[in-house]
Amino acid sequence: MGSVEDQELKEEYSSEEVSQSLNLSLEEIQKFQNEGVFDFLDDQHQKLDHKNFLRLKSAVSLYRELGVNLAGIDIILSMKEKMSHLQTEFNDLLVQVQKKLGNQIQKDMSEISKNLKKDS
């Protein structure tokens, strides 16, 4: 069996799959879950959706590569998600402004064209 990342995108992953893919013990996975880093879809069967798998993967990277403690990891990931949300909102606003400017430019160009025809 390959790593989770080598498999097709799935709706859910078992703790065993996650453990193998991220080289974590089940106890380590439980520690991350207890700190609120991710949530199981179903506590009884301990399955993760893809979003929570990616969140756990980022957490493990922060923990192993940068030495960030578990409490800090949750804060960093929450801030990252908020920044991503703000970026999406900004992009949506930018699209709206561009549309309004485009409409206003078309209106102004049409008015200029009419005035030029009158003057001719």
C-alpha positions in Angstrom: 0.0 0.0 0.0 1.4 3.4 -1.0 1.2 6.6 1.0 -2.0 8.6 1.3 -0.5 11.2 -1.0 0.1 8.6 -3.7 -3.5 7.5 -3.7 -6.4 9.1 -5.4 -8.1 11.9 -3.4 -10.4 10.2 -1.0 -13.2 11.4 1.1 -11.8 9.9 4.3 -8.6 8.2 5.6 -8.2 5.8 8.4 -5.8 6.5 11.3 -3.7 3.6 10.1 -3.3 5.1 6.6 -2.5 8.5 8.1 0.0 6.9 10.5 1.8 5.2 7.7 1.8 8.2 5.4 3.0 10.7 8.0 5.2 8.2 10.0 3.3 8.9 13.2 2.2 6.5 15.9 -1.5 6.3 16.7 -0.6 7.9 20.1 1.0 10.9 18.3 -2.0 11.3 16.1 -4.2 11.3 19.2 -2.0 14.0 20.8 -2.5 16.3 17.8 -6.2 15.6 17.9 -6.4 16.3 21.6 -4.7 19.7 21.0 -7.4 20.6 18.5 -5.1 20.5 15.5 -7.7 18.4 13.6 -11.0 16.7 14.1 -11.9 13.1 13.3 -15.0 12.7 11.1 -16.1 10.0 13.5 -14.4 9.5 16.9 -15.4 5.9 17.1 -13.7 4.9 13.8 -11.1 7.6 13.9 -11.3 8.7 10.2 -10.1 12.0 8.8 -11.4 13.9 5.8 -8.9 15.2 3.2 -8.9 18.7 4.7 -8.0 17.4 8.1 -5.4 15.1 6.7 -3.7 18.1 5.1 -4.0 20.1 8.3 -2.4 17.3 10.3 0.4 17.0 7.6 1.1 20.7 8.0 1.1 20.4 11.8 3.6 17.5 11.6 5.8 19.5 9.4 5.8 22.5 11.8 6.5 20.2 14.7 9.3 18.2 13.1 11.0 20.8 10.9 10.6 24.0 12.9 10.1 22.6 16.5 6.8 24.4 17.0 4.9 23.1 20.0 1.4 21.7 19.7 -0.3 24.8 21.1 1.6 27.0 18.7 0.8 24.8 15.8 -3.0 25.3 16.3 -2.5 29.1 16.4 -0.3 29.1 13.3 -2.7 26.9 11.3 -5.7 29.0 12.4 -4.0 32.2 11.3 -3.1 30.6 8.0 -6.7 29.7 7.4 -7.9 33.2 8.3 -5.3 34.7 6.0 -6.5 32.4 3.2 -10.1 33.4 3.9 -9.1 37.1 3.8 -7.3 36.6 0.5 -10.4 35.0 -1.0 -12.5 37.9 0.2 -10.0 40.4 -1.2 -9.9 38.6 -4.6 -13.8 38.7 -4.7 -13.8 42.4 -3.9 -11.2 43.0 -6.6 -13.3 41.2 -9.2 -16.3 43.3 -8.2 -14.3 46.6 -8.5 -13.0 45.5 -11.9 -16.5 44.8 -13.2 -17.8 48.1 -11.9 -14.9 50.0 -13.5 -15.3 48.1 -16.7 -19.0 48.9 -16.8 -18.3 52.6 -16.0 -15.6 52.8 -18.8 -18.0 51.3 -21.3 -20.7 53.8 -20.3 -18.2 56.7 -20.5 -16.9 55.5 -23.9 -20.4 55.2 -25.2 -21.2 58.8 -24.0 -18.0 60.1 -25.6 -18.9 58.3 -28.9 -22.4 59.9 -28.9 -20.9 63.4 -28.2 -18.4 63.0 -31.0 -21.2 62.0 -33.5 -23.2 65.1 -32.5 -20.2 67.3 -33.0 -19.5 65.9 -36.5 
